[in-house]
Amino acid sequence: MHKLDLHGVRHQDVKVLVEDFVYMNQNEFPLEIICGNSEKMIKLVNEVMSHHKVDTHMFRYGVIVARGWR
């Protein structure tokens, strides 16, 4: 599974990084995005995924798995 670790990433850079990661790996679902314990980071990632209609699930706090297009 492809992983994107957002530890150390600025909130302002999340949107572009997550969009690029999803589109570069769109044929490789599921994808894992590690947000850590930041509620703001989790919210930002979920907003990007919702906007692009990507189905997600948080199996444990701070780790979002993109399962595919809705």
C-alpha positions, 0 to 999 in steps of 0.5 A: 500500500502506498503511504503519504506521511504528513508529519512535518508538513505545513497545513497550507501545503496539505491540499496540493500534496494530498491531491498529487498523491491521490492522482499519482496513485489512483490505480493503486487504491487503497492508499494510506495517509498518515496525519498524526494526532493533529485534528486540523490535519485530519480535517484538511485531508478529509476536506480534500478527499470529500471534494474529490469524491474519494471514499475514506475510512479512518481505521485508527486515529490519525491514519486515513485510508483512501479506498477508491472513488465514490 
